[in-house]
Amino acid sequence: MLSRALTYLRLLITMPLIVKRTETIMATTAEQITELGNKFDALGAVTTDILADFRAFRDAMLADLENPTEAEQAAIDEANAKLDAHIARLGELEVEVGDADGSDTPPVEPVEPGTDNVR
């Protein structure tokens, strides 16, 4: 009986420490998740900017090159292949992350029971 009481007493004494440690871990985890989200936002902005810059540069270059040489065409093809590869990697990241915020899924209209709500 005394050992059980001592066990409960130890638990009561250590409980604030356990709670404090758990709160610290949770706060650290939340900060890390927020930081990761900020990095994804920055990556998205940079990627959008680079893509726009590349496409503008490519279009201007192609406008100047009515009949590109084989070497020029090979360089253009290589640049396009690199861009396509990066876009594919970002697509893979999109698939891996999924639709966490629900922004890719259109809202579903409610269906009334007993009706053919087909449009």
Legacy VTK file of the C-alpha trace (Angstrom):
# vtk DataFile Version 3.0
C-alpha trace
ASCII
DATASET POLYDATA
POINTS 119 float
0.000 0.000 0.000
2.809 2.396 0.889
4.718 1.626 -2.330
1.598 2.336 -4.400
1.142 5.659 -2.592
4.797 6.543 -3.232
4.375 5.688 -6.916
1.372 7.989 -7.182
3.227 10.703 -5.301
6.211 10.434 -7.685
3.833 10.621 -10.607
2.189 13.738 -9.209
5.585 15.342 -8.640
6.862 14.557 -12.136
3.626 15.393 -13.949
4.391 19.133 -14.348
7.795 18.218 -15.802
6.207 15.790 -18.250
3.608 18.359 -19.273
6.270 21.062 -19.709
8.454 18.754 -21.834
5.469 17.731 -23.976
4.499 21.376 -24.522
8.089 22.196 -25.512
8.210 19.307 -27.981
4.852 20.282 -29.476
5.879 23.945 -29.793
9.144 22.929 -31.468
7.273 20.632 -33.850
4.784 23.380 -34.726
7.636 25.822 -35.372
9.385 23.297 -37.628
6.189 22.629 -39.578
5.623 26.366 -39.998
9.212 26.832 -41.152
8.835 23.987 -43.653
5.629 25.565 -44.967
7.417 28.892 -45.374
10.179 27.170 -47.341
7.581 25.589 -49.648
5.964 28.995 -50.163
9.360 30.499 -51.022
10.120 27.590 -53.354
6.819 28.100 -55.135
7.473 31.810 -55.627
11.018 31.231 -56.892
9.890 28.421 -59.189
7.139 30.558 -60.686
9.596 33.417 -61.256
12.256 31.171 -62.821
9.697 29.513 -65.075
8.390 32.883 -66.291
11.931 34.193 -66.838
12.969 31.068 -68.730
9.920 31.094 -70.967
10.366 34.804 -71.737
14.045 34.259 -72.516
13.297 31.204 -74.668
10.548 33.011 -76.595
12.784 36.049 -77.201
15.631 33.811 -78.305
13.416 31.815 -80.641
12.063 35.032 -82.140
15.651 36.090 -82.944
16.497 32.676 -84.383
14.275 32.073 -87.354
16.468 29.208 -88.520
18.595 28.008 -85.602
21.705 26.002 -86.328
21.879 22.401 -85.137
23.979 23.495 -82.151
21.532 26.261 -81.252
18.563 23.906 -81.609
20.356 21.302 -79.473
20.922 23.939 -76.748
17.258 24.957 -76.903
16.147 21.320 -76.718
18.460 20.677 -73.753
17.138 23.737 -71.887
13.552 22.644 -72.567
14.345 19.106 -71.358
15.829 20.487 -68.129
12.771 22.667 -67.583
10.453 19.713 -68.231
12.452 17.575 -65.771
12.161 20.213 -63.047
8.442 20.637 -63.698
8.045 16.838 -63.443
9.911 16.788 -60.104
7.645 19.518 -58.764
4.673 17.486 -59.992
6.007 14.484 -58.057
6.268 16.677 -54.969
2.679 17.811 -55.502
1.567 14.175 -55.671
3.564 13.294 -52.551
2.220 16.250 -50.569
-1.278 15.747 -51.916
-4.178 18.084 -51.443
-3.521 18.798 -47.791
-5.439 22.062 -47.768
-8.299 20.901 -50.023
-7.618 23.605 -52.613
-7.403 21.126 -55.518
-10.728 19.471 -54.774
-13.864 21.274 -55.925
-16.645 21.448 -53.369
-19.289 18.754 -53.676
-22.839 19.964 -54.048
-25.216 18.314 -51.599
-27.609 15.755 -53.016
-31.167 15.835 -51.774
-32.442 12.384 -50.812
-34.982 10.933 -53.222
-34.026 13.161 -56.161
-31.950 12.677 -59.259
-29.614 15.573 -58.659
-27.678 14.738 -61.843
-26.619 17.647 -64.010
LINES 1 120
119 0 1 2 3 4 5 6 7 8 9 10 11 12 13 14 15 16 17 18 19 20 21 22 23 24 25 26 27 28 29 30 31 32 33 34 35 36 37 38 39 40 41 42 43 44 45 46 47 48 49 50 51 52 53 54 55 56 57 58 59 60 61 62 63 64 65 66 67 68 69 70 71 72 73 74 75 76 77 78 79 80 81 82 83 84 85 86 87 88 89 90 91 92 93 94 95 96 97 98 99 100 101 102 103 104 105 106 107 108 109 110 111 112 113 114 115 116 117 118
